[in-house]
Amino acid sequence: MLPRRAAVLSLTGSLALGLAACGTVQVPAGEAAADPVCADIVLAAPPQVLGMDRVETSSQGTAAWGAGRTRW
């Protein structure tokens, strides 16, 4: 079960990292957003990643960190 948790957290982090803007970050819910395991992972996500604070997201099963948009 640990590889699945790591995969879900990695996917969630990849989708959300750097997308943070003022207010709630608009992030689409993932395929497994309603899975209790996903909720455990999101609840256990750290308050900071790479020095960026965690911010509120618009969808269940998601997490985001940061304070602005990064243009790639």
Backbone as XML, in Angstrom:
<?xml version="1.0"?>
<chain id="A" units="angstrom">
  <residue number="1" name="MET">
    <atom name="N" x="0.820" y="-1.193" z="0.000"/>
    <atom name="CA" x="0.000" y="0.000" z="0.000"/>
    <atom name="C" x="0.867" y="1.261" z="0.000"/>
  </residue>
  <residue number="2" name="LEU">
    <atom name="N" x="2.066" y="1.196" z="0.539"/>
    <atom name="CA" x="2.943" y="2.357" z="0.588"/>
    <atom name="C" x="3.282" y="2.890" z="-0.795"/>
  </residue>
  <residue number="3" name="PRO">
    <atom name="N" x="3.595" y="2.043" z="-1.805"/>
    <atom name="CA" x="3.859" y="2.592" z="-3.133"/>
    <atom name="C" x="2.665" y="3.371" z="-3.695"/>
  </residue>
  <residue number="4" name="ARG">
    <atom name="N" x="1.454" y="2.916" z="-3.402"/>
    <atom name="CA" x="0.268" y="3.633" z="-3.877"/>
    <atom name="C" x="0.177" y="4.999" z="-3.215"/>
  </residue>
  <residue number="5" name="ARG">
    <atom name="N" x="0.428" y="5.047" z="-1.931"/>
    <atom name="CA" x="0.394" y="6.335" z="-1.219"/>
    <atom name="C" x="1.443" y="7.284" z="-1.784"/>
  </residue>
  <residue number="6" name="ALA">
    <atom name="N" x="2.630" y="6.772" z="-2.010"/>
    <atom name="CA" x="3.692" y="7.606" z="-2.565"/>
    <atom name="C" x="3.314" y="8.118" z="-3.947"/>
  </residue>
  <residue number="7" name="ALA">
    <atom name="N" x="2.703" y="7.273" z="-4.744"/>
    <atom name="CA" x="2.294" y="7.679" z="-6.096"/>
    <atom name="C" x="1.216" y="8.755" z="-6.041"/>
  </residue>
  <residue number="8" name="VAL">
    <atom name="N" x="0.235" y="8.585" z="-5.154"/>
    <atom name="CA" x="-0.838" y="9.578" z="-5.038"/>
    <atom name="C" x="-0.278" y="10.899" z="-4.538"/>
  </residue>
  <residue number="9" name="LEU">
    <atom name="N" x="0.571" y="10.861" z="-3.533"/>
    <atom name="CA" x="1.157" y="12.086" z="-3.007"/>
    <atom name="C" x="2.027" y="12.757" z="-4.051"/>
  </residue>
  <residue number="10" name="SER">
    <atom name="N" x="2.799" y="11.989" z="-4.776"/>
    <atom name="CA" x="3.647" y="12.542" z="-5.822"/>
    <atom name="C" x="2.816" y="13.213" z="-6.902"/>
  </residue>
  <residue number="11" name="LEU">
    <atom name="N" x="1.755" y="12.557" z="-7.340"/>
    <atom name="CA" x="0.888" y="13.122" z="-8.367"/>
    <atom name="C" x="0.224" y="14.395" z="-7.865"/>
  </residue>
  <residue number="12" name="THR">
    <atom name="N" x="-0.295" y="14.363" z="-6.661"/>
    <atom name="CA" x="-0.954" y="15.535" z="-6.094"/>
    <atom name="C" x="0.025" y="16.691" z="-5.960"/>
  </residue>
  <residue number="13" name="GLY">
    <atom name="N" x="1.208" y="16.384" z="-5.452"/>
    <atom name="CA" x="2.218" y="17.426" z="-5.309"/>
    <atom name="C" x="2.653" y="17.990" z="-6.639"/>
  </residue>
  <residue number="14" name="SER">
    <atom name="N" x="2.816" y="17.136" z="-7.623"/>
    <atom name="CA" x="3.224" y="17.590" z="-8.949"/>
    <atom name="C" x="2.177" y="18.502" z="-9.567"/>
  </residue>
  <residue number="15" name="LEU">
    <atom name="N" x="0.908" y="18.162" z="-9.398"/>
    <atom name="CA" x="-0.157" y="18.978" z="-9.962"/>
    <atom name="C" x="-0.276" y="20.323" z="-9.260"/>
  </residue>
  <residue number="16" name="ALA">
    <atom name="N" x="-0.071" y="20.328" z="-7.961"/>
    <atom name="CA" x="-0.342" y="21.525" z="-7.179"/>
    <atom name="C" x="0.866" y="22.426" z="-6.941"/>
  </residue>
  <residue number="17" name="LEU">
    <atom name="N" x="2.041" y="21.865" z="-6.901"/>
    <atom name="CA" x="3.237" y="22.643" z="-6.575"/>
    <atom name="C" x="3.443" y="23.734" z="-7.612"/>
  </residue>
  <residue number="18" name="GLY">
    <atom name="N" x="3.585" y="24.950" z="-7.176"/>
    <atom name="CA" x="3.806" y="26.056" z="-8.089"/>
    <atom name="C" x="2.535" y="26.663" z="-8.655"/>
  </residue>
  <residue number="19" name="LEU">
    <atom name="N" x="1.386" y="26.079" z="-8.379"/>
    <atom name="CA" x="0.132" y="26.609" z="-8.895"/>
    <atom name="C" x="-0.558" y="27.537" z="-7.904"/>
  </residue>
  <residue number="20" name="ALA">
    <atom name="N" x="0.027" y="27.725" z="-6.760"/>
    <atom name="CA" x="-0.618" y="28.508" z="-5.705"/>
    <atom name="C" x="-0.740" y="29.971" z="-6.107"/>
  </residue>
  <residue number="21" name="ALA">
    <atom name="N" x="-1.883" y="30.542" z="-5.850"/>
    <atom name="CA" x="-2.120" y="31.962" z="-6.084"/>
    <atom name="C" x="-2.820" y="32.515" z="-4.851"/>
  </residue>
  <residue number="22" name="CYS">
    <atom name="N" x="-3.097" y="33.795" z="-4.843"/>
    <atom name="CA" x="-3.800" y="34.374" z="-3.699"/>
    <atom name="C" x="-5.161" y="33.708" z="-3.556"/>
  </residue>
  <residue number="23" name="GLY">
    <atom name="N" x="-5.547" y="33.401" z="-2.332"/>
    <atom name="CA" x="-6.824" y="32.753" z="-2.088"/>
    <atom name="C" x="-6.750" y="31.265" z="-2.333"/>
  </residue>
  <residue number="24" name="THR">
    <atom name="N" x="-7.881" y="30.696" z="-2.680"/>
    <atom name="CA" x="-7.984" y="29.260" z="-2.909"/>
    <atom name="C" x="-7.381" y="28.899" z="-4.253"/>
  </residue>
  <residue number="25" name="VAL">
    <atom name="N" x="-6.556" y="27.869" z="-4.267"/>
    <atom name="CA" x="-5.945" y="27.391" z="-5.503"/>
    <atom name="C" x="-6.938" y="26.484" z="-6.211"/>
  </residue>
  <residue number="26" name="GLN">
    <atom name="N" x="-7.190" y="26.748" z="-7.480"/>
    <atom name="CA" x="-8.121" y="25.952" z="-8.271"/>
    <atom name="C" x="-7.391" y="24.724" z="-8.802"/>
  </residue>
  <residue number="27" name="VAL">
    <atom name="N" x="-7.683" y="23.577" z="-8.237"/>
    <atom name="CA" x="-7.046" y="22.311" z="-8.606"/>
    <atom name="C" x="-8.150" y="21.294" z="-8.858"/>
  </residue>
  <residue number="28" name="PRO">
    <atom name="N" x="-8.150" y="20.639" z="-10.023"/>
    <atom name="CA" x="-9.174" y="19.607" z="-10.242"/>
    <atom name="C" x="-8.954" y="18.420" z="-9.321"/>
  </residue>
  <residue number="29" name="ALA">
    <atom name="N" x="-10.040" y="17.814" z="-8.878"/>
    <atom name="CA" x="-9.946" y="16.634" z="-8.020"/>
    <atom name="C" x="-9.321" y="15.483" z="-8.796"/>
  </residue>
  <residue number="30" name="GLY">
    <atom name="N" x="-8.512" y="14.717" z="-8.127"/>
    <atom name="CA" x="-7.886" y="13.559" z="-8.749"/>
    <atom name="C" x="-8.848" y="12.392" z="-8.861"/>
  </residue>
  <residue number="31" name="GLU">
    <atom name="N" x="-8.457" y="11.406" z="-9.624"/>
    <atom name="CA" x="-9.280" y="10.221" z="-9.862"/>
    <atom name="C" x="-9.639" y="9.500" z="-8.558"/>
  </residue>
  <residue number="32" name="ALA">
    <atom name="N" x="-8.724" y="9.491" z="-7.599"/>
    <atom name="CA" x="-8.943" y="8.770" z="-6.341"/>
    <atom name="C" x="-9.270" y="9.715" z="-5.183"/>
  </residue>
  <residue number="33" name="ALA">
    <atom name="N" x="-9.788" y="10.901" z="-5.481"/>
    <atom name="CA" x="-10.032" y="11.907" z="-4.441"/>
    <atom name="C" x="-10.960" y="11.431" z="-3.334"/>
  </residue>
  <residue number="34" name="ALA">
    <atom name="N" x="-11.905" y="10.570" z="-3.646"/>
    <atom name="CA" x="-12.852" y="10.086" z="-2.636"/>
    <atom name="C" x="-12.343" y="8.872" z="-1.869"/>
  </residue>
  <residue number="35" name="ASP">
    <atom name="N" x="-11.189" y="8.349" z="-2.236"/>
    <atom name="CA" x="-10.602" y="7.180" z="-1.574"/>
    <atom name="C" x="-10.101" y="7.585" z="-0.186"/>
  </residue>
  <residue number="36" name="PRO">
    <atom name="N" x="-10.471" y="6.870" z="0.865"/>
    <atom name="CA" x="-10.000" y="7.199" z="2.217"/>
    <atom name="C" x="-8.469" y="7.237" z="2.331"/>
  </residue>
  <residue number="37" name="VAL">
    <atom name="N" x="-7.779" y="6.442" z="1.556"/>
    <atom name="CA" x="-6.310" y="6.455" z="1.587"/>
    <atom name="C" x="-5.799" y="7.807" z="1.095"/>
  </residue>
  <residue number="38" name="CYS">
    <atom name="N" x="-6.444" y="8.345" z="0.075"/>
    <atom name="CA" x="-6.064" y="9.658" z="-0.446"/>
    <atom name="C" x="-6.250" y="10.725" z="0.636"/>
  </residue>
  <residue number="39" name="ALA">
    <atom name="N" x="-7.361" y="10.657" z="1.347"/>
    <atom name="CA" x="-7.614" y="11.616" z="2.424"/>
    <atom name="C" x="-6.530" y="11.528" z="3.497"/>
  </residue>
  <residue number="40" name="ASP">
    <atom name="N" x="-6.105" y="10.322" z="3.839"/>
    <atom name="CA" x="-5.031" y="10.146" z="4.824"/>
    <atom name="C" x="-3.752" y="10.825" z="4.360"/>
  </residue>
  <residue number="41" name="ILE">
    <atom name="N" x="-3.451" y="10.683" z="3.090"/>
    <atom name="CA" x="-2.226" y="11.274" z="2.533"/>
    <atom name="C" x="-2.305" y="12.790" z="2.567"/>
  </residue>
  <residue number="42" name="VAL">
    <atom name="N" x="-3.423" y="13.345" z="2.117"/>
    <atom name="CA" x="-3.567" y="14.798" z="2.088"/>
    <atom name="C" x="-3.521" y="15.373" z="3.504"/>
  </residue>
  <residue number="43" name="LEU">
    <atom name="N" x="-4.185" y="14.717" z="4.444"/>
    <atom name="CA" x="-4.153" y="15.192" z="5.827"/>
    <atom name="C" x="-2.762" y="15.125" z="6.437"/>
  </residue>
  <residue number="44" name="ALA">
    <atom name="N" x="-1.947" y="14.186" z="5.974"/>
    <atom name="CA" x="-0.592" y="14.036" z="6.502"/>
    <atom name="C" x="0.436" y="14.887" z="5.751"/>
  </residue>
  <residue number="45" name="ALA">
    <atom name="N" x="0.006" y="15.595" z="4.721"/>
    <atom name="CA" x="0.933" y="16.418" z="3.942"/>
    <atom name="C" x="1.540" y="17.501" z="4.843"/>
  </residue>
  <residue number="46" name="PRO">
    <atom name="N" x="2.794" y="17.826" z="4.623"/>
    <atom name="CA" x="3.468" y="18.791" z="5.498"/>
    <atom name="C" x="2.959" y="20.220" z="5.304"/>
  </residue>
  <residue number="47" name="PRO">
    <atom name="N" x="3.103" y="21.059" z="6.320"/>
    <atom name="CA" x="2.668" y="22.449" z="6.212"/>
    <atom name="C" x="3.574" y="23.274" z="5.300"/>
  </residue>
  <residue number="48" name="GLN">
    <atom name="N" x="4.790" y="22.780" z="5.055"/>
    <atom name="CA" x="5.724" y="23.473" z="4.166"/>
    <atom name="C" x="6.430" y="22.477" z="3.265"/>
  </residue>
  <residue number="49" name="VAL">
    <atom name="N" x="6.690" y="22.900" z="2.016"/>
    <atom name="CA" x="7.476" y="22.131" z="1.061"/>
    <atom name="C" x="8.436" y="23.110" z="0.390"/>
  </residue>
  <residue number="50" name="LEU">
    <atom name="N" x="9.715" y="22.811" z="0.441"/>
    <atom name="CA" x="10.744" y="23.663" z="-0.164"/>
    <atom name="C" x="10.608" y="25.122" z="0.269"/>
  </residue>
  <residue number="51" name="GLY">
    <atom name="N" x="10.248" y="25.320" z="1.544"/>
    <atom name="CA" x="10.120" y="26.662" z="2.096"/>
    <atom name="C" x="8.819" y="27.368" z="1.763"/>
  </residue>
  <residue number="52" name="MET">
    <atom name="N" x="7.913" y="26.704" z="1.036"/>
    <atom name="CA" x="6.631" y="27.309" z="0.678"/>
    <atom name="C" x="5.543" y="26.794" z="1.611"/>
  </residue>
  <residue number="53" name="ASP">
    <atom name="N" x="4.682" y="27.699" z="2.065"/>
    <atom name="CA" x="3.584" y="27.334" z="2.957"/>
    <atom name="C" x="2.464" y="26.653" z="2.196"/>
  </residue>
  <residue number="54" name="ARG">
    <atom name="N" x="1.765" y="25.762" z="2.886"/>
    <atom name="CA" x="0.611" y="25.091" z="2.299"/>
    <atom name="C" x="-0.541" y="26.082" z="2.197"/>
  </residue>
  <residue number="55" name="VAL">
    <atom name="N" x="-1.294" y="26.020" z="1.093"/>
    <atom name="CA" x="-2.422" y="26.914" z="0.867"/>
    <atom name="C" x="-3.687" y="26.088" z="0.622"/>
  </residue>
  <residue number="56" name="GLU">
    <atom name="N" x="-4.836" y="26.728" z="0.748"/>
    <atom name="CA" x="-6.130" y="26.064" z="0.564"/>
    <atom name="C" x="-6.351" y="25.747" z="-0.914"/>
  </residue>
  <residue number="57" name="THR">
    <atom name="N" x="-6.948" y="24.584" z="-1.178"/>
    <atom name="CA" x="-7.277" y="24.194" z="-2.555"/>
    <atom name="C" x="-8.782" y="24.062" z="-2.715"/>
  </residue>
  <residue number="58" name="SER">
    <atom name="N" x="-9.230" y="24.036" z="-3.964"/>
    <atom name="CA" x="-10.659" y="24.003" z="-4.260"/>
    <atom name="C" x="-11.251" y="22.601" z="-4.293"/>
  </residue>
  <residue number="59" name="SER">
    <atom name="N" x="-10.426" y="21.581" z="-4.312"/>
    <atom name="CA" x="-10.928" y="20.223" z="-4.506"/>
    <atom name="C" x="-10.472" y="19.266" z="-3.424"/>
  </residue>
  <residue number="60" name="GLN">
    <atom name="N" x="-11.323" y="18.296" z="-3.166"/>
    <atom name="CA" x="-11.008" y="17.222" z="-2.226"/>
    <atom name="C" x="-9.833" y="16.410" z="-2.763"/>
  </residue>
  <residue number="61" name="GLY">
    <atom name="N" x="-8.990" y="15.949" z="-1.869"/>
    <atom name="CA" x="-7.883" y="15.084" z="-2.260"/>
    <atom name="C" x="-6.740" y="15.818" z="-2.927"/>
  </residue>
  <residue number="62" name="THR">
    <atom name="N" x="-6.596" y="17.111" z="-2.659"/>
    <atom name="CA" x="-5.505" y="17.878" z="-3.265"/>
    <atom name="C" x="-4.777" y="18.688" z="-2.198"/>
  </residue>
  <residue number="63" name="ALA">
    <atom name="N" x="-3.562" y="19.061" z="-2.514"/>
    <atom name="CA" x="-2.770" y="19.925" z="-1.643"/>
    <atom name="C" x="-1.897" y="20.799" z="-2.527"/>
  </residue>
  <residue number="64" name="ALA">
    <atom name="N" x="-1.606" y="22.013" z="-2.055"/>
    <atom name="CA" x="-0.752" y="22.927" z="-2.820"/>
    <atom name="C" x="0.073" y="23.755" z="-1.860"/>
  </residue>
  <residue number="65" name="TRP">
    <atom name="N" x="1.229" y="24.161" z="-2.323"/>
    <atom name="CA" x="2.130" y="24.995" z="-1.548"/>
    <atom name="C" x="2.612" y="26.127" z="-2.438"/>
  </residue>
  <residue number="66" name="GLY">
    <atom name="N" x="2.815" y="27.310" z="-1.864"/>
    <atom name="CA" x="3.369" y="28.418" z="-2.629"/>
    <atom name="C" x="2.626" y="29.715" z="-2.401"/>
  </residue>
  <residue number="67" name="ALA">
    <atom name="N" x="3.055" y="30.748" z="-3.118"/>
    <atom name="CA" x="2.454" y="32.062" z="-2.947"/>
    <atom name="C" x="2.468" y="32.847" z="-4.239"/>
  </residue>
  <residue number="68" name="GLY">
    <atom name="N" x="2.170" y="32.249" z="-5.333"/>
    <atom name="CA" x="2.148" y="32.957" z="-6.610"/>
    <atom name="C" x="2.288" y="31.982" z="-7.754"/>
  </residue>
  <residue number="69" name="ARG">
    <atom name="N" x="2.181" y="32.504" z="-8.947"/>
    <atom name="CA" x="2.288" y="31.664" z="-10.144"/>
    <atom name="C" x="3.705" y="31.709" z="-10.696"/>
  </residue>
  <residue number="70" name="THR">
    <atom name="N" x="4.132" y="30.574" z="-11.187"/>
    <atom name="CA" x="5.427" y="30.489" z="-11.847"/>
    <atom name="C" x="5.173" y="30.251" z="-13.327"/>
  </residue>
  <residue number="71" name="ARG">
    <atom name="N" x="5.772" y="31.057" z="-14.166"/>
    <atom name="CA" x="5.614" y="30.866" z="-15.604"/>
    <atom name="C" x="6.735" y="29.977" z="-16.096"/>
  </residue>
  <residue number="72" name="TRP">
    <atom name="N" x="6.382" y="28.967" z="-16.837"/>
    <atom name="CA" x="7.383" y="28.016" z="-17.351"/>
    <atom name="C" x="7.668" y="28.290" z="-18.782"/>
  </residue>
</chain>
